[in-house]
Amino acid sequence: MGNLEKYNNIFVEVFGVNPQNLAGSFSKENVESWDSVHQLNLVTLAEETFDIMLDPEDILGFTSYEAGKVILRRQGVEF
């Protein structure tokens, strides 16, 4: 399984969405169920999946599908 598939599975697990629904518009502003608990779950699963530790600034900035990819790239995760 590639990193993009692993990343998509995190969102599928947290939000129960179809991977085809994940795109640039999938964000805190556009997803009604996105709250602080979901965001924390995203961060926790990303850290576990990719064996990384995010800084508080990155945790707060993990507010969309695309922003999460940018943050993970800075941690050395290739998509």
N, CA, C and O atoms as CSV, one atom per row, in Angstrom:
chain,resi,resn,atom,element,x,y,z
A,1,MET,N,N,0.850,-1.172,0.000
A,1,MET,CA,C,0.000,0.000,0.000
A,1,MET,C,C,0.898,1.238,0.000
A,1,MET,O,O,1.818,1.345,0.811
A,2,GLY,N,N,0.627,2.166,-0.909
A,2,GLY,CA,C,1.410,3.386,-0.999
A,2,GLY,C,C,0.991,4.413,0.042
A,2,GLY,O,O,-0.041,4.277,0.698
A,3,ASN,N,N,1.812,5.438,0.177
A,3,ASN,CA,C,1.538,6.470,1.180
A,3,ASN,C,C,0.246,7.230,0.913
A,3,ASN,O,O,-0.452,7.598,1.858
A,4,LEU,N,N,-0.089,7.472,-0.353
A,4,LEU,CA,C,-1.330,8.189,-0.644
A,4,LEU,C,C,-2.532,7.356,-0.216
A,4,LEU,O,O,-3.495,7.883,0.341
A,5,GLU,N,N,-2.474,6.065,-0.476
A,5,GLU,CA,C,-3.565,5.182,-0.062
A,5,GLU,C,C,-3.673,5.132,1.467
A,5,GLU,O,O,-4.773,5.146,2.018
A,6,LYS,N,N,-2.532,5.074,2.139
A,6,LYS,CA,C,-2.536,5.104,3.607
A,6,LYS,C,C,-3.147,6.406,4.114
A,6,LYS,O,O,-3.955,6.409,5.042
A,7,TYR,N,N,-2.744,7.517,3.484
A,7,TYR,CA,C,-3.264,8.834,3.879
A,7,TYR,C,C,-4.775,8.900,3.665
A,7,TYR,O,O,-5.511,9.357,4.540
A,8,ASN,N,N,-5.229,8.444,2.507
A,8,ASN,CA,C,-6.669,8.447,2.228
A,8,ASN,C,C,-7.423,7.587,3.237
A,8,ASN,O,O,-8.517,7.953,3.669
A,9,ASN,N,N,-6.851,6.454,3.613
A,9,ASN,CA,C,-7.500,5.569,4.579
A,9,ASN,C,C,-7.688,6.233,5.939
A,9,ASN,O,O,-8.638,5.922,6.657
A,10,ILE,N,N,-6.794,7.138,6.292
A,10,ILE,CA,C,-6.948,7.885,7.541
A,10,ILE,C,C,-8.249,8.687,7.501
A,10,ILE,O,O,-9.023,8.669,8.458
A,11,PHE,N,N,-8.486,9.384,6.402
A,11,PHE,CA,C,-9.706,10.184,6.268
A,11,PHE,C,C,-10.944,9.300,6.189
A,11,PHE,O,O,-11.991,9.635,6.743
A,12,VAL,N,N,-10.819,8.171,5.499
A,12,VAL,CA,C,-11.939,7.232,5.415
A,12,VAL,C,C,-12.307,6.739,6.804
A,12,VAL,O,O,-13.486,6.668,7.152
A,13,GLU,N,N,-11.298,6.399,7.600
A,13,GLU,CA,C,-11.552,5.896,8.945
A,13,GLU,C,C,-12.154,6.970,9.851
A,13,GLU,O,O,-13.095,6.693,10.596
A,14,VAL,N,N,-11.627,8.178,9.795
A,14,VAL,CA,C,-12.080,9.236,10.701
A,14,VAL,C,C,-13.447,9.779,10.299
A,14,VAL,O,O,-14.296,10.009,11.160
A,15,PHE,N,N,-13.670,9.985,9.010
A,15,PHE,CA,C,-14.909,10.627,8.560
A,15,PHE,C,C,-15.913,9.673,7.924
A,15,PHE,O,O,-17.059,10.057,7.689
A,16,GLY,N,N,-15.507,8.445,7.643
A,16,GLY,CA,C,-16.414,7.487,7.020
A,16,GLY,C,C,-16.826,7.893,5.618
A,16,GLY,O,O,-17.965,7.658,5.214
A,17,VAL,N,N,-15.906,8.504,4.864
A,17,VAL,CA,C,-16.210,8.963,3.511
A,17,VAL,C,C,-15.608,8.019,2.483
A,17,VAL,O,O,-14.727,7.215,2.790
A,18,ASN,N,N,-16.094,8.133,1.272
A,18,ASN,CA,C,-15.547,7.407,0.147
A,18,ASN,C,C,-14.271,8.107,-0.299
A,18,ASN,O,O,-14.255,9.335,-0.380
A,19,PRO,N,N,-13.200,7.372,-0.589
A,19,PRO,CA,C,-11.944,8.018,-0.999
A,19,PRO,C,C,-12.103,8.960,-2.201
A,19,PRO,O,O,-11.335,9.912,-2.344
A,20,GLN,N,N,-13.096,8.701,-3.066
A,20,GLN,CA,C,-13.322,9.563,-4.218
A,20,GLN,C,C,-13.792,10.962,-3.809
A,20,GLN,O,O,-13.724,11.897,-4.607
A,21,ASN,N,N,-14.269,11.108,-2.565
A,21,ASN,CA,C,-14.730,12.413,-2.081
A,21,ASN,C,C,-13.588,13.279,-1.555
A,21,ASN,O,O,-13.790,14.448,-1.227
A,22,LEU,N,N,-12.405,12.710,-1.477
A,22,LEU,CA,C,-11.263,13.446,-0.945
A,22,LEU,C,C,-10.627,14.267,-2.057
A,22,LEU,O,O,-10.223,13.735,-3.092
A,23,ALA,N,N,-10.546,15.556,-1.826
A,23,ALA,CA,C,-9.937,16.467,-2.803
A,23,ALA,C,C,-9.600,17.755,-2.085
A,23,ALA,O,O,-9.740,17.862,-0.866
A,24,GLY,N,N,-9.157,18.723,-2.852
A,24,GLY,CA,C,-8.764,20.007,-2.284
A,24,GLY,C,C,-9.849,20.693,-1.485
A,24,GLY,O,O,-9.555,21.473,-0.579
A,25,SER,N,N,-11.103,20.410,-1.810
A,25,SER,CA,C,-12.195,21.074,-1.101
A,25,SER,C,C,-12.587,20.372,0.198
A,25,SER,O,O,-13.434,20.876,0.935
A,26,PHE,N,N,-11.988,19.222,0.491
A,26,PHE,CA,C,-12.314,18.497,1.723
A,26,PHE,C,C,-11.560,19.165,2.866
A,26,PHE,O,O,-10.371,18.925,3.076
A,27,SER,N,N,-12.280,20.009,3.598
A,27,SER,CA,C,-11.624,20.807,4.637
A,27,SER,C,C,-12.567,21.102,5.788
A,27,SER,O,O,-13.764,20.819,5.740
A,28,LYS,N,N,-11.992,21.668,6.797
A,28,LYS,CA,C,-12.734,22.071,7.992
A,28,LYS,C,C,-13.901,22.998,7.632
A,28,LYS,O,O,-14.961,22.944,8.255
A,29,GLU,N,N,-13.695,23.844,6.626
A,29,GLU,CA,C,-14.728,24.795,6.223
A,29,GLU,C,C,-15.874,24.153,5.450
A,29,GLU,O,O,-16.990,24.674,5.439
A,30,ASN,N,N,-15.598,23.015,4.798
A,30,ASN,CA,C,-16.601,22.405,3.922
A,30,ASN,C,C,-17.191,21.091,4.418
A,30,ASN,O,O,-18.100,20.544,3.794
A,31,VAL,N,N,-16.684,20.585,5.529
A,31,VAL,CA,C,-17.167,19.306,6.052
A,31,VAL,C,C,-17.820,19.567,7.407
A,31,VAL,O,O,-17.148,19.903,8.382
A,32,GLU,N,N,-19.134,19.406,7.448
A,32,GLU,CA,C,-19.885,19.726,8.672
A,32,GLU,C,C,-19.414,18.963,9.896
A,32,GLU,O,O,-19.389,19.504,11.002
A,33,SER,N,N,-19.040,17.704,9.697
A,33,SER,CA,C,-18.672,16.878,10.846
A,33,SER,C,C,-17.245,17.130,11.334
A,33,SER,O,O,-16.833,16.549,12.338
A,34,TRP,N,N,-16.485,17.982,10.647
A,34,TRP,CA,C,-15.092,18.250,11.037
A,34,TRP,C,C,-15.091,19.103,12.294
A,34,TRP,O,O,-15.506,20.262,12.268
A,35,ASP,N,N,-14.629,18.534,13.378
A,35,ASP,CA,C,-14.520,19.273,14.640
A,35,ASP,C,C,-13.162,18.956,15.255
A,35,ASP,O,O,-12.346,18.265,14.646
A,36,SER,N,N,-12.925,19.458,16.456
A,36,SER,CA,C,-11.615,19.279,17.079
A,36,SER,C,C,-11.307,17.810,17.360
A,36,SER,O,O,-10.148,17.401,17.298
A,37,VAL,N,N,-12.314,17.024,17.665
A,37,VAL,CA,C,-12.098,15.599,17.923
A,37,VAL,C,C,-11.668,14.893,16.636
A,37,VAL,O,O,-10.732,14.094,16.643
A,38,HIS,N,N,-12.355,15.192,15.538
A,38,HIS,CA,C,-11.972,14.593,14.263
A,38,HIS,C,C,-10.557,15.016,13.868
A,38,HIS,O,O,-9.777,14.204,13.372
A,39,GLN,N,N,-10.235,16.280,14.089
A,39,GLN,CA,C,-8.904,16.773,13.741
A,39,GLN,C,C,-7.827,16.065,14.569
A,39,GLN,O,O,-6.778,15.690,14.045
A,40,LEU,N,N,-8.092,15.889,15.844
A,40,LEU,CA,C,-7.149,15.178,16.704
A,40,LEU,C,C,-7.000,13.719,16.265
A,40,LEU,O,O,-5.898,13.171,16.289
A,41,ASN,N,N,-8.101,13.099,15.869
A,41,ASN,CA,C,-8.039,11.723,15.366
A,41,ASN,C,C,-7.214,11.643,14.085
A,41,ASN,O,O,-6.435,10.707,13.906
A,42,LEU,N,N,-7.383,12.630,13.186
A,42,LEU,CA,C,-6.588,12.666,11.963
A,42,LEU,C,C,-5.102,12.730,12.284
A,42,LEU,O,O,-4.302,11.971,11.738
A,43,VAL,N,N,-4.748,13.639,13.171
A,43,VAL,CA,C,-3.352,13.837,13.544
A,43,VAL,C,C,-2.785,12.577,14.184
A,43,VAL,O,O,-1.691,12.137,13.831
A,44,THR,N,N,-3.516,12.001,15.115
A,44,THR,CA,C,-3.053,10.799,15.810
A,44,THR,C,C,-2.819,9.652,14.830
A,44,THR,O,O,-1.788,8.981,14.883
A,45,LEU,N,N,-3.779,9.434,13.939
A,45,LEU,CA,C,-3.630,8.351,12.964
A,45,LEU,C,C,-2.493,8.628,11.988
A,45,LEU,O,O,-1.776,7.704,11.604
A,46,ALA,N,N,-2.315,9.876,11.582
A,46,ALA,CA,C,-1.216,10.232,10.681
A,46,ALA,C,C,0.123,9.972,11.359
A,46,ALA,O,O,1.038,9.420,10.749
A,47,GLU,N,N,0.233,10.372,12.619
A,47,GLU,CA,C,1.481,10.144,13.355
A,47,GLU,C,C,1.770,8.652,13.483
A,47,GLU,O,O,2.909,8.222,13.302
A,48,GLU,N,N,0.748,7.866,13.793
A,48,GLU,CA,C,0.933,6.422,13.937
A,48,GLU,C,C,1.241,5.755,12.606
A,48,GLU,O,O,2.129,4.906,12.518
A,49,THR,N,N,0.507,6.141,11.579
A,49,THR,CA,C,0.659,5.515,10.260
A,49,THR,C,C,2.035,5.774,9.662
A,49,THR,O,O,2.648,4.875,9.087
A,50,PHE,N,N,2.516,7.002,9.798
A,50,PHE,CA,C,3.772,7.383,9.155
A,50,PHE,C,C,4.947,7.467,10.127
A,50,PHE,O,O,6.044,7.879,9.750
A,51,ASP,N,N,4.713,7.075,11.374
A,51,ASP,CA,C,5.762,7.050,12.398
A,51,ASP,C,C,6.488,8.394,12.490
A,51,ASP,O,O,7.710,8.483,12.370
A,52,ILE,N,N,5.675,9.436,12.708
A,52,ILE,CA,C,6.201,10.799,12.826
A,52,ILE,C,C,5.615,11.447,14.069
A,52,ILE,O,O,4.704,10.908,14.698
A,53,MET,N,N,6.151,12.610,14.411
A,53,MET,CA,C,5.627,13.401,15.523
A,53,MET,C,C,5.448,14.827,15.014
A,53,MET,O,O,6.415,15.477,14.617
A,54,LEU,N,N,4.212,15.309,15.027
A,54,LEU,CA,C,3.926,16.641,14.514
A,54,LEU,C,C,4.075,17.694,15.603
A,54,LEU,O,O,3.777,17.456,16.773
A,55,ASP,N,N,4.541,18.858,15.187
A,55,ASP,CA,C,4.644,20.000,16.086
A,55,ASP,C,C,3.253,20.571,16.335
A,55,ASP,O,O,2.351,20.371,15.521
A,56,PRO,N,N,3.065,21.283,17.457
A,56,PRO,CA,C,1.757,21.894,17.729
A,56,PRO,C,C,1.256,22.772,16.578
A,56,PRO,O,O,0.060,22.788,16.286
A,57,GLU,N,N,2.155,23.491,15.935
A,57,GLU,CA,C,1.758,24.348,14.808
A,57,GLU,C,C,1.183,23.511,13.658
A,57,GLU,O,O,0.196,23.896,13.030
A,58,ASP,N,N,1.813,22.368,13.394
A,58,ASP,CA,C,1.318,21.483,12.341
A,58,ASP,C,C,-0.019,20.856,12.723
A,58,ASP,O,O,-0.892,20.680,11.873
A,59,ILE,N,N,-0.176,20.526,13.978
A,59,ILE,CA,C,-1.445,19.942,14.450
A,59,ILE,C,C,-2.576,20.934,14.227
A,59,ILE,O,O,-3.648,20.558,13.753
A,60,LEU,N,N,-2.346,22.183,14.564
A,60,LEU,CA,C,-3.365,23.221,14.371
A,60,LEU,C,C,-3.612,23.504,12.893
A,60,LEU,O,O,-4.715,23.891,12.508
A,61,GLY,N,N,-2.589,23.313,12.067
A,61,GLY,CA,C,-2.711,23.593,10.643
A,61,GLY,C,C,-3.284,22.463,9.823
A,61,GLY,O,O,-3.509,22.623,8.623
A,62,PHE,N,N,-3.526,21.322,10.443
A,62,PHE,CA,C,-4.053,20.145,9.744
A,62,PHE,C,C,-5.557,20.316,9.589
A,62,PHE,O,O,-6.340,19.602,10.216
A,63,THR,N,N,-5.952,21.262,8.753
A,63,THR,CA,C,-7.364,21.637,8.646
A,63,THR,C,C,-7.993,21.305,7.305
A,63,THR,O,O,-9.126,21.700,7.030
A,64,SER,N,N,-7.265,20.584,6.473
A,64,SER,CA,C,-7.837,20.144,5.203
A,64,SER,C,C,-7.039,18.962,4.666
A,64,SER,O,O,-5.942,18.660,5.136
A,65,TYR,N,N,-7.611,18.317,3.690
A,65,TYR,CA,C,-6.952,17.184,3.041
A,65,TYR,C,C,-5.623,17.630,2.448
A,65,TYR,O,O,-4.602,16.971,2.646
A,66,GLU,N,N,-5.630,18.748,1.721
A,66,GLU,CA,C,-4.411,19.241,1.074
A,66,GLU,C,C,-3.395,19.761,2.087
A,66,GLU,O,O,-2.197,19.519,1.933
A,67,ALA,N,N,-3.848,20.468,3.115
A,67,ALA,CA,C,-2.928,20.984,4.139
A,67,ALA,C,C,-2.217,19.836,4.841
A,67,ALA,O,O,-1.032,19.939,5.156
A,68,GLY,N,N,-2.926,18.755,5.085
A,68,GLY,CA,C,-2.321,17.586,5.715
A,68,GLY,C,C,-1.214,16.998,4.860
A,68,GLY,O,O,-0.179,16.581,5.381
A,69,LYS,N,N,-1.425,16.962,3.546
A,69,LYS,CA,C,-0.391,16.448,2.649
A,69,LYS,C,C,0.857,17.323,2.687
A,69,LYS,O,O,1.976,16.810,2.691
A,70,VAL,N,N,0.671,18.634,2.714
A,70,VAL,CA,C,1.803,19.565,2.786
A,70,VAL,C,C,2.578,19.343,4.083
A,70,VAL,O,O,3.808,19.280,4.077
A,71,ILE,N,N,1.860,19.227,5.181
A,71,ILE,CA,C,2.489,19.017,6.490
A,71,ILE,C,C,3.269,17.705,6.502
A,71,ILE,O,O,4.399,17.658,6.989
A,72,LEU,N,N,2.679,16.653,5.976
A,72,LEU,CA,C,3.361,15.359,5.973
A,72,LEU,C,C,4.573,15.368,5.050
A,72,LEU,O,O,5.581,14.728,5.350
A,73,ARG,N,N,4.488,16.084,3.935
A,73,ARG,CA,C,5.658,16.192,3.047
A,73,ARG,C,C,6.831,16.837,3.780
A,73,ARG,O,O,7.978,16.428,3.600
A,74,ARG,N,N,6.548,17.837,4.600
A,74,ARG,CA,C,7.610,18.483,5.369
A,74,ARG,C,C,8.245,17.510,6.353
A,74,ARG,O,O,9.384,17.705,6.774
A,75,GLN,N,N,7.515,16.467,6.718
A,75,GLN,CA,C,8.028,15.446,7.631
A,75,GLN,C,C,8.724,14.305,6.882
A,75,GLN,O,O,9.157,13.325,7.488
A,76,GLY,N,N,8.823,14.448,5.562
A,76,GLY,CA,C,9.517,13.449,4.762
A,76,GLY,C,C,8.641,12.369,4.162
A,76,GLY,O,O,9.150,11.398,3.602
A,77,VAL,N,N,7.325,12.525,4.273
A,77,VAL,CA,C,6.399,11.547,3.687
A,77,VAL,C,C,6.203,11.907,2.215
A,77,VAL,O,O,5.796,13.024,1.893
A,78,GLU,N,N,6.493,10.964,1.331
A,78,GLU,CA,C,6.345,11.181,-0.107
A,78,GLU,C,C,5.018,10.614,-0.589
A,78,GLU,O,O,4.599,9.529,-0.184
A,79,PHE,N,N,4.366,11.377,-1.466
A,79,PHE,CA,C,3.089,10.916,-2.057
A,79,PHE,C,C,3.251,10.696,-3.538
A,79,PHE,O,O,2.297,10.309,-4.213
